[in-house]
Amino acid sequence: MTKTLAKKGYLVGLSSGAVMHVILEYAQKLAPQDTIITIFADSGRSYLSKVFNS
């Protein structure tokens, strides 16, 4: 999920990628008018060479 978010312009870390994965799973149980708010608390900067191969 971290790489998917990076392709959309969000340089987030592994914890934020995990949060987004869970949010997408949970969102399937909600009604269309429901709202989800989250905070991506980590950056992907320290993973540039490991995860993003930059």
Stockholm file with secondary structure:
# STOCKHOLM 1.0

chainA/1-54         MTKTLAKKGYLVGLSSGAVMHVILEYAQKLAPQDTIITIFADSGRSYLSKVFNS
#=GR chainA/1-54 SS CHHHHHHTTCCBCHHHHHHHHHHHHHHTTSCTTCCCCCCCCCBSGGGTTTTSCC
#=GC SS_cons        CHHHHHHTTCCBCHHHHHHHHHHHHHHTTSCTTCCCCCCCCCBSGGGTTTTSCC
//
